[in-house]
């Protein structure tokens, strides 16, 4: 079965600084990997996903993520954070042999002006 | 398109009461699911459905029942509420059962059980 770990519970950055949120997964074959964002009081929205092809994927709102098989990672990056990026970010993993999506515990991003 | 809708937005129950959380989608999606979100635990899958008439258990199914009589609706029933079921509940849908598909989430129901 697949699993996913987000090691950082809470991250604080200044507006304009770069951002990297970590995600590590566990699965024997090529996983399907996702990043979702949850703004306060809202449901989740897909930022980007990877399931094959180019290991660097671009998403909405200027985010990107890189799939690194050797490190079992799928870290989310943004070169310059905006105050509106303050939210909770969830990494999720799916797989060919399952119809379930497993979510990490989330990373809460706080942005200071 | 309304997307995924959930009712109610907020609910307070007493221990032992029953209730149904409603979820509907208008995208003709085959796959629907229920998650609960608790602090520090992320989203955990309760039950899911790969099509009308088909349901299955997720990670934390105990205390919850579901049914899927139509493609559009996927209600979640709490038969006898317990304080441990205090949580935020999200319904989601996706095109079909394959987990590479994007899931679309409803706005959530915040449930408190006293």
Boltz contact constraints between the chains, C-beta under 6 A:
constraints:
  - contact:
      token1: [A, 32]
      token2: [B, 99]
      max_distance: 6.0
  - contact:
      token1: [A, 32]
      token2: [B, 100]
      max_distance: 6.0
  - contact:
      token1: [A, 43]
      token2: [B, 90]
      max_distance: 6.0
  - contact:
      token1: [A, 43]
      token2: [B, 105]
      max_distance: 6.0
  - contact:
      token1: [A, 43]
      token2: [B, 106]
      max_distance: 6.0
  - contact:
      token1: [A, 43]
      token2: [B, 107]
      max_distance: 6.0
  - contact:
      token1: [A, 43]
      token2: [B, 108]
      max_distance: 6.0
  - contact:
      token1: [A, 44]
      token2: [B, 105]
      max_distance: 6.0
  - contact:
      token1: [A, 46]
      token2: [B, 102]
      max_distance: 6.0
  - contact:
      token1: [A, 51]
      token2: [B, 100]
      max_distance: 6.0
  - contact:
      token1: [A, 94]
      token2: [B, 99]
      max_distance: 6.0
  - contact:
      token1: [A, 99]
      token2: [B, 97]
      max_distance: 6.0
  - contact:
      token1: [A, 99]
      token2: [B, 99]
      max_distance: 6.0
  - contact:
      token1: [A, 100]
      token2: [B, 45]
      max_distance: 6.0
  - contact:
      token1: [A, 101]
      token2: [B, 99]
      max_distance: 6.0
  - contact:
      token1: [A, 103]
      token2: [B, 42]
      max_distance: 6.0
  - contact:
      token1: [A, 103]
      token2: [B, 43]
      max_distance: 6.0
  - contact:
      token1: [A, 104]
      token2: [B, 42]
      max_distance: 6.0
  - contact:
      token1: [A, 105]
      token2: [B, 42]
      max_distance: 6.0
  - contact:
      token1: [A, 106]
      token2: [B, 42]
      max_distance: 6.0
